[in-house]
């Protein structure tokens, strides 16, 4: 770890000058007190080493920075100018040291998170707000993409992590459930089942379904198809669409019905009603990431999602 008090050599190729940060700190302390004894006391050193370092600094620069008197010192014109510039250099160096520590702790840098559009209606807003409040100096990039690309994009490093429906077995990723919700039935307001307060699985027999393809969200499809089979029939899918919002929009056109997460009622799309399912199946949102990801900003994001120890959590493909 870099220390802001470390001896650090600054080399100017143009002028052939080699300085160290310690000498600059000594000079600034002396320039601010104009007294070798008080400057040495501030620096927690004895006076002779201070005098030697200031003389070495002047020799390296080839200029007189101070006029020495019996009880005090005064700055030369060159000394006053060097003081202004030295303060800027020291401030920049100290900030660089601070930034290195922040980056090491994951409190500075960039973090890229991919998410399916549906997550914007569930866990993403509160998770992003918590993370940004705790780590305001990290540039958080949130990218909404088609669900079918999220797992591969995380594997290839496009995203540090992603929020999605459970993708099923996938080598190289770890997953942690961060949200659960029941499915419900989305149907047109004029549909005959609209008058039912509670929909049973058997009520859906013969209905045209609008659903996400199995290869895009296998666990979601398993929940939908399993619910239909519990009613004694195989699901009949009329339209396959990746985005839940698009599914609901198609329901609004009376093109079919859909089993969607309950949070979809927040969309408020006209002519669409949502009805509770009897013994409704549950669907999970997962946060997925590569366990070997070395971005230090990722661990605090996992912690904000309730994942305190990235190692040891349930992998997608054990």
QUIJO-V129816 format. One record per backbone hydrogen bond with DSSP energy under -0.5 kcal/mol. CO is the residue of the C=O (numbers start at 1). NH is the residue of the N-H. If there is no record, write none. Layout:
BEGIN
CO&NH ; CO&NH
END
This chain:
BEGIN
3&6 ; 6&8 ; 8&21 ; 9&11 ; 10&19 ; 11&13 ; 12&16 ; 12&17 ; 17&12 ; 19&10 ; 20&23 ; 20&24 ; 21&25 ; 22&26 ; 23&27 ; 24&28 ; 25&29 ; 26&30 ; 27&31 ; 28&32 ; 29&33 ; 30&34 ; 34&73 ; 35&39 ; 36&40 ; 37&41 ; 38&42 ; 39&43 ; 40&44 ; 40&45 ; 41&44 ; 46&50 ; 47&51 ; 48&52 ; 49&53 ; 50&54 ; 51&55 ; 52&56 ; 53&57 ; 54&58 ; 55&59 ; 56&60 ; 57&61 ; 58&62 ; 58&63 ; 63&65 ; 65&76 ; 66&68 ; 67&74 ; 72&69 ; 74&67 ; 76&80 ; 77&81 ; 78&82 ; 79&83 ; 80&84 ; 81&85 ; 82&86 ; 83&87 ; 84&88 ; 85&89 ; 86&90 ; 87&91 ; 88&92 ; 89&93 ; 90&94 ; 91&95 ; 92&96 ; 93&97 ; 94&98 ; 95&99 ; 96&100 ; 97&101 ; 98&102 ; 99&103 ; 100&104 ; 101&105 ; 102&107 ; 102&108 ; 103&106 ; 109&139 ; 111&113 ; 111&141 ; 112&160 ; 112&161 ; 113&143 ; 114&163 ; 115&145 ; 116&119 ; 117&120 ; 118&121 ; 119&122 ; 119&124 ; 123&127 ; 124&128 ; 125&129 ; 126&130 ; 127&131 ; 128&132 ; 129&133 ; 130&134 ; 131&135 ; 135&138 ; 137&109 ; 138&140 ; 139&111 ; 139&141 ; 140&142 ; 141&113 ; 141&143 ; 142&144 ; 143&115 ; 143&145 ; 146&149 ; 147&150 ; 149&153 ; 150&154 ; 151&155 ; 152&156 ; 153&158 ; 153&159 ; 154&157 ; 160&290 ; 161&114 ; 162&164 ; 162&288 ; 163&116 ; 164&286 ; 166&219 ; 170&173 ; 173&316 ; 173&317 ; 174&289 ; 176&287 ; 179&285 ; 181&283 ; 182&262 ; 183&277 ; 184&186 ; 184&260 ; 185&187 ; 185&275 ; 186&258 ; 187&273 ; 188&191 ; 191&194 ; 192&195 ; 193&196 ; 197&276 ; 199&278 ; 200&203 ; 201&204 ; 202&205 ; 204&207 ; 207&209 ; 207&236 ; 208&257 ; 209&238 ; 209&239 ; 211&241 ; 213&216 ; 213&217 ; 217&221 ; 218&222 ; 219&223 ; 220&224 ; 221&225 ; 222&226 ; 223&227 ; 224&228 ; 225&229 ; 226&230 ; 227&231 ; 228&231 ; 228&233 ; 229&232 ; 235&237 ; 236&209 ; 236&238 ; 239&211 ; 243&247 ; 244&248 ; 245&249 ; 246&250 ; 247&251 ; 248&252 ; 249&253 ; 250&253 ; 250&255 ; 251&254 ; 257&210 ; 258&186 ; 258&260 ; 260&184 ; 261&264 ; 262&265 ; 263&266 ; 264&267 ; 265&268 ; 269&272 ; 271&189 ; 273&187 ; 275&185 ; 276&199 ; 277&280 ; 281&183 ; 283&181 ; 284&166 ; 285&178 ; 285&179 ; 286&164 ; 286&288 ; 287&176 ; 288&162 ; 289&174 ; 289&291 ; 290&293 ; 295&298 ; 295&299 ; 296&300 ; 297&301 ; 298&302 ; 299&303 ; 300&304 ; 301&305 ; 302&307 ; 303&306 ; 306&308 ; 308&310 ; 310&313 ; 314&175
END
